[in-house]
Amino acid sequence: MIEKGRVLGGIYLTGGIAHLIRFITGFTTDMSNK
């Protein structure tokens, strides 16, 4: 049970980081286009 939670937490964390990177790159490209 705890191991499963740890795996899900790791996936959630990785997804959050990926989303953050995507947001930052999208934001910087928007700024360069203007």
Secondary structure as the mmCIF struct_conf table of DSSP 4:
data_model
#
loop_
_struct_conf.conf_type_id
_struct_conf.id
_struct_conf.beg_label_comp_id
_struct_conf.beg_label_asym_id
_struct_conf.beg_label_seq_id
_struct_conf.end_label_comp_id
_struct_conf.end_label_asym_id
_struct_conf.end_label_seq_id
HELX_RH_AL_P HELX_RH_AL_P1 ILE A 2 ASN A 33
#
